Amino acid sequence: MPAVINTNLASLFAQNSLNGAQNSLATSVQRLSSGLRINTAADDAAGVSIAQTMAGHIRALDQASLNAQQAINLVQTADTSLATVQDILLRMQQLAVEGANGSLSNTQRGAIVTELSNLNTQINSFAAGTTYNNIQLLGTTASVASGTAILGAAIGSVASVSTLDVSGAAAGTYSFSASGSTVTLTQVGGAARTQTIGISSLATGNSQVLNFNALGLSISLQATATASTGALTTGINTTTTVVTGGSVASLGFQIGASPTVSGDSIAIGTLNVSTISSSTASLTSTGNVITKTSGTDGLANLATNTAATDALWNTAFKALQGYVTTAINDISSSRATLGANMNQLGFVNQTLQAQSANEQAARSTVVDTNFSAETARLTKGQIMQQAATAMLAQANQMPNVILSLLK
């Protein structure tokens, strides 16, 4: 190598080595401080692609696991209420057998009917009140059918319908009729059930709620002028009928990471255990026998008929026994389906959690820092930096030799 001053090749070599040592040291410090082997795409271009694909799949698996757990919670909520409904039906079956007893008086049998009626009402309360995130699980959500003009309808020239609640009503058509100071709501067709309630006059601006609780429907009347009971009943008789519609829902849950694999989704059907809805025949029949107010096979009718004979009582109670038995079997079948759903979802959740853990382990090998190896590289980088710095200092002193030639 010639002795020159302008270009210090040894210094250039030492600088390059020092830059390389510093870059390696900076990379090691970055990886050790972040815990990640890949901090930028430049660290491992292929690894970044693999890691991001895995990250998306892991998140999908974790969310699918959460979906499965929420589905389990939903099913457990429904099953808990169904268990209570089943207990109620068992009590109703006991009462139905007790009522078919010729040694009881009409008054005593009437007391049995009162308890049966209360239990029937409670079943409908569970049907309407068992919800998960505002989703009805054991009853239909009825709504006013399109084209029905009852909401906002004028009641003569003295009032209007300000609110209409059909949340507890069975699907069907209902008509209003009024006479004197009473209003009657009739379910047209099907069970042909009716309820009559009182109505009172209204001052301008005041309102009153007509709550037909036995049919699950209520309306609120808002007075636009001074409204006598006569004016209200006249207006009600010309009011449009109410048509409601509702159905049980099928709830879909994605329980896998792939949207295209059929096994990665499950549908859980809601139920309808209401005794006032025609969509569940066995429980509806149970409620109809208890609440029917006409004919010879309705317990409510017999309870108010002091001349009811033992034969009529026995016929009605025995009919109820058959309906209750069918209802118990239906509830048992529904609970068996829910139990199967819970077991399936439990195994799915276990699998999803295991898959997520395995994929996180696989991603870790791609993106995470191996601290034992990286600390070794850090130590090497520190030594190389110190050595390169020392050699750079030596190289920078080498041109001084030329000065001795100029003396």
C-alpha positions in Angstrom: 0.0 0.0 0.0 1.6 3.4 -1.0 2.1 6.1 1.6 -0.5 8.8 0.8 -2.1 11.6 2.7 -5.3 12.5 0.8 -6.9 9.0 1.0 -6.5 7.1 4.3 -7.7 3.6 3.2 -7.2 2.1 6.6 -9.4 4.8 8.1 -12.1 4.2 5.5 -12.1 0.4 6.2 -12.3 1.1 10.0 -15.2 3.5 9.5 -17.1 1.0 7.4 -16.6 -1.6 10.1 -17.6 0.8 12.8 -20.8 1.7 10.9 -21.7 -1.9 10.5 -21.0 -2.6 14.2 -23.2 0.3 15.2 -26.0 -0.7 12.9 -25.9 -4.3 14.2 -25.8 -3.0 17.8 -28.8 -0.6 17.1 -30.8 -3.5 15.7 -30.1 -5.6 18.7 -31.1 -2.8 21.1 -34.3 -2.2 19.1 -35.2 -5.9 19.2 -34.4 -6.3 22.9 -36.3 -3.1 23.9 -39.4 -4.0 21.8 -39.4 -7.7 22.3 -40.0 -8.1 18.5 -37.6 -9.6 16.0 -39.5 -7.8 13.2 -39.9 -4.1 13.9 -40.1 -2.9 10.3 -40.9 -4.6 7.0 -37.2 -4.3 6.1 -36.3 -6.7 9.0 -38.0 -9.6 7.3 -40.3 -8.9 4.3 -41.6 -12.4 4.0 -42.0 -12.7 7.8 -44.1 -9.6 7.9 -46.6 -11.1 5.4 -46.7 -14.4 7.3 -47.1 -12.6 10.7 -49.9 -10.3 9.5 -51.9 -13.2 8.0 -51.5 -15.1 11.2 -52.5 -12.1 13.3 -55.8 -11.7 11.3 -56.5 -15.4 11.7 -55.8 -15.3 15.5 -58.2 -12.3 15.9 -60.9 -14.2 13.9 -60.4 -17.2 16.1 -60.6 -15.2 19.3 -63.7 -13.4 18.2 -65.3 -16.7 17.1 -64.5 -18.0 20.6 -66.3 -14.9 22.1 -69.2 -15.5 19.8 -69.5 -19.1 21.0 -69.3 -18.0 24.6 -72.1 -15.4 24.0 -74.2 -18.1 22.3 -73.7 -20.3 25.3 -74.8 -17.5 27.6 -77.9 -16.9 25.4 -78.9 -20.5 25.5 -78.3 -20.8 29.2 -80.6 -17.8 29.7 -83.3 -19.5 27.7 -82.8 -22.8 29.4 -83.1 -21.3 32.9 -86.5 -19.8 32.2 -87.6 -23.0 30.4 -86.8 -25.0 33.5 -89.0 -22.7 35.6 -91.8 -22.9 32.9 -91.5 -26.7 33.1 -91.9 -26.6 36.9 -95.0 -24.4 36.4 -96.4 -26.9 34.0 -95.8 -29.8 36.4 -97.7 -27.8 39.0 -100.5 -27.2 36.5 -100.7 -30.9 35.8 -101.0 -31.6 39.5 -103.8 -29.1 39.8 -105.6 -30.5 36.7 -105.6 -33.9 38.3 -106.7 -32.5 41.6 -109.6 -30.6 39.9 -111.0 -33.8 38.4 -112.3 -34.8 41.9 -116.0 -35.2 42.4 -115.7 -34.5 46.2 -114.7 -30.8 45.5 -117.3 -28.1 45.4 -117.6 -25.5 42.6 -116.0 -22.9 44.9 -113.0 -25.2 45.6 -112.6 -26.0 42.0 -112.8 -22.3 41.2 -109.9 -21.7 43.6 -107.9 -24.3 41.6 -108.8 -22.4 38.4 -107.6 -19.1 40.0 -104.2 -20.7 40.7 -104.1 -22.1 37.2 -104.9 -18.7 35.7 -102.1 -17.1 37.7 -99.6 -19.8 36.6 -100.7 -19.3 33.0 -100.1 -15.6 33.3 -96.6 -16.2 34.7 -95.7 -18.4 31.8 -96.6 -15.6 29.5 -94.5 -13.2 31.6 -91.5 -15.5 31.2 -92.2 -15.7 27.5 -92.2 -11.9 27.2 -89.5 -11.2 29.7 -86.8 -13.7 28.9 -84.4 -11.7 26.8 -80.7 -11.5 25.9 -79.5 -8.1 24.7 -83.1 -7.2 24.1 -83.7 -10.3 22.0 -86.8 -12.2 23.0 -85.8 -15.9 23.5 -89.1 -17.5 24.5 -91.8 -15.5 22.8 -92.5 -13.7 19.5 -92.1 -10.0 19.2 -95.4 -8.8 17.7 -95.5 -5.6 15.6 -98.1 -3.6 13.8 -98.4 -4.8 10.3 -97.7 -2.4 7.5 -100.7 -0.5 6.3 -102.6 -0.6 9.6 -103.7 2.9 10.5 -104.6 2.5 14.2 -101.6 4.5 15.5 -102.6 8.2 15.1 -106.1 7.3 14.2 -108.8 9.8 15.2 -111.3 8.7 17.8 -114.2 10.7 16.5 -113.5 14.4 16.7 -112.4 14.3 20.4 -109.3 12.1 20.7 -106.6 10.2 18.8 -104.4 7.1 19.4 -101.1 8.5 20.7 -99.4 5.1 21.5 -100.0 1.5 20.6 -98.2 -1.4 22.3 -98.6 -4.9 20.9 -95.4 -6.3 22.3 -97.3 -9.0 24.3 -99.9 -9.8 21.6 -100.2 -12.9 19.6 -100.0 -12.5 15.8 -103.5 -11.9 14.5 -106.2 -9.4 13.9 -108.0 -7.5 16.7 -111.1 -5.4 16.5 -112.5 -2.8 18.9 -116.1 -2.3 19.9 -117.5 0.0 22.6 -120.8 0.4 24.4 -121.7 2.8 27.2 -118.5 3.1 29.3 -116.8 -0.1 28.3 -114.5 -1.1 25.4 -114.1 -4.7 24.2 -111.1 -6.0 22.3 -111.7 -9.2 20.3 -109.1 -11.4 18.7 -110.6 -12.3 15.4 -110.4 -16.0 14.4 -108.2 -18.5 16.2 -109.0 -18.6 19.9 -111.5 -15.7 19.4 -110.6 -14.4 22.8 -112.0 -11.1 24.2 -111.4 -8.7 27.0 -113.7 -5.8 28.2 -112.4 -2.9 30.2 -113.9 0.4 31.4 -113.3 3.8 29.7 -113.7 7.3 31.3 -114.2 10.8 30.0 -111.2 13.0 29.2 -110.5 16.7 29.5 -108.7 18.4 26.6 -105.1 17.4 26.5 -105.4 14.5 29.0 -104.9 10.9 28.1 -105.8 7.4 29.4 -104.4 4.0 28.6 -106.7 1.2 27.6 -104.7 -1.8 28.8 -106.0 -5.1 27.4 -103.4 -7.1 29.4 -105.1 -10.5 28.8 -104.5 -10.1 25.1 -101.1 -8.3 25.4 -102.2 -5.1 23.8 -102.7 -1.5 25.0 -103.5 1.8 23.4 -103.2 5.3 24.8 -105.9 7.9 23.9 -105.0 11.6 23.8 -108.0 14.0 24.1 -108.0 16.8 21.5 -111.2 18.2 22.9 -113.4 17.6 25.9 -114.3 13.9 25.4 -117.3 12.3 27.1 -117.5 8.5 27.4 -120.2 8.5 24.7 -118.1 10.5 22.3 -115.1 8.2 22.9 -117.1 5.0 22.5 -118.7 6.3 19.2 -115.2 7.1 17.9 -113.8 3.8 18.9 -116.5 1.9 17.1 -115.2 3.4 13.8 -111.5 2.9 14.5 -109.4 0.7 12.3 -108.8 -2.8 13.5 -105.2 -3.8 14.7 -103.3 -6.4 12.8 -100.2 -7.7 14.5 -97.5 -10.1 13.2 -94.6 -11.8 14.8 -92.4 -14.8 14.5 -89.6 -16.6 16.3 -86.1 -15.9 15.1 -83.2 -18.0 14.0 -80.0 -16.5 15.4 -76.8 -17.1 13.5 -73.4 -17.3 15.2 -70.0 -17.5 13.4 -68.0 -19.9 15.4 -65.0 -20.3 13.2 -62.4 -18.1 11.4 -63.6 -18.9 7.9 -66.8 -17.2 6.5 -67.0 -19.8 3.7 -66.8 -23.1 5.7 -70.3 -24.3 6.6 -69.2 -25.8 9.9 -67.9 -22.5 11.1 -71.4 -21.2 11.7 -74.4 -22.3 13.8 -78.0 -21.3 14.0 -79.9 -21.2 17.3 -83.6 -20.9 17.1 -85.6 -18.9 19.6 -88.8 -20.4 21.0 -92.3 -19.4 21.8 -93.8 -20.8 25.0 -96.5 -18.2 25.2 -100.0 -19.6 25.9 -101.6 -16.8 24.0 -99.8 -17.2 20.6 -101.1 -19.5 17.9 -97.5 -20.3 16.8 -97.1 -22.8 19.6 -100.1 -25.1 19.5 -99.5 -27.2 22.7 -99.0 -24.3 25.1 -101.6 -22.2 23.4 -104.2 -25.0 24.0 -103.1 -25.1 27.6 -103.8 -21.4 28.1 -107.0 -21.5 26.1 -108.6 -24.1 28.3 -107.8 -22.1 31.4 -108.8 -18.6 30.0 -111.7 -19.5 27.7 -114.8 -17.6 28.8 -117.3 -19.4 26.6 -118.3 -23.0 25.7 -118.3 -26.0 28.0 -114.6 -26.8 27.8 -113.2 -23.6 29.3 -112.3 -23.6 33.0 -112.7 -19.8 33.3 -116.3 -20.2 32.1 -117.0 -23.1 34.6 -115.4 -21.1 37.4 -118.2 -18.4 37.0 -121.0 -20.9 36.4 -122.5 -21.9 39.7 -124.5 -24.6 37.9 -121.4 -26.3 36.4 -121.8 -30.1 36.8 -119.2 -32.6 37.9 -119.1 -34.0 34.3 -118.3 -30.6 32.8 -115.6 -30.0 35.4 -114.0 -33.4 34.7 -114.1 -32.9 31.0 -112.4 -29.6 31.2 -109.7 -30.7 33.7 -109.0 -33.9 31.8 -108.6 -31.9 28.6 -106.2 -29.6 30.4 -104.2 -32.6 31.6 -103.7 -33.7 28.0 -102.6 -30.3 26.8 -100.3 -29.8 29.8 -98.7 -33.2 29.2 -98.1 -32.2 25.5 -96.7 -28.9 26.7 -94.3 -30.6 29.1 -93.1 -32.9 26.4 -92.5 -29.9 24.1 -90.6 -28.0 26.7 -88.5 -31.1 27.4 -87.7 -31.5 23.7 -86.8 -27.8 23.5 -84.5 -28.1 26.5 -82.9 -31.1 25.0 -82.1 -29.1 21.9 -80.7 -26.2 23.9 -78.6 -28.7 25.9 -77.2 -30.1 22.7 -76.4 -26.6 21.5 -74.6 -25.8 24.8 -72.5 -29.0 24.6 -71.6 -28.4 21.0 -70.7 -24.8 21.7 -68.6 -25.8 24.7 -66.5 -28.1 22.5 -66.2 -25.5 19.8 -65.0 -23.0 22.3 -62.3 -25.3 23.6 -61.1 -26.0 20.1 -61.1 -22.3 19.2 -59.0 -21.5 22.2 -56.6 -24.3 21.5 -56.3 -23.2 17.8 -55.7 -19.6 18.9 -53.0 -20.6 21.4 -51.2 -22.8 18.8 -51.3 -20.1 16.1 -50.0 -17.5 18.6 -47.1 -19.8 19.3 -46.4 -20.2 15.6 -46.5 -16.4 15.1 -44.2 -15.9 18.0 -41.5 -17.8 16.3 -41.7 -15.4 13.4 -42.0 -12.0 15.1 -40.8 -12.3 18.7 -37.2 -11.7 19.8 -35.2 -14.7 20.9 -33.5 -13.0 23.9 -30.8 -15.6 24.5 -29.6 -15.3 20.9 -30.1 -11.5 20.7 -28.2 -10.8 23.9 -25.3 -12.7 22.4 -25.5 -10.6 19.3 -25.7 -7.5 21.4 -22.5 -8.5 23.3 -20.8 -9.2 20.0 -21.9 -5.9 18.6 -20.6 -4.0 21.6 -17.2 -5.7 21.3 -17.1 -5.0 17.6 -18.0 -1.4 18.1 -15.2 -0.9 20.7 -12.7 -2.7 18.4 -13.7 -0.7 15.3 -13.4 2.5 17.3 -9.9 1.6 18.5 -8.8 0.6 15.0 -10.3 3.9 13.6 -8.2 5.8 16.1 -5.1 3.9 15.0 -5.9 4.4 11.3 -6.3 8.1 11.8 -2.8 8.2 13.3 -1.1 6.4 10.4 -0.6 9.5 8.1 1.6 11.0 10.8 4.4 8.6 9.6 4.6 10.6 6.4 5.6 13.7 8.5 8.8 11.9 9.5 9.8 11.7 5.8 9.4 15.5 5.4 11.8 16.4 8.2 
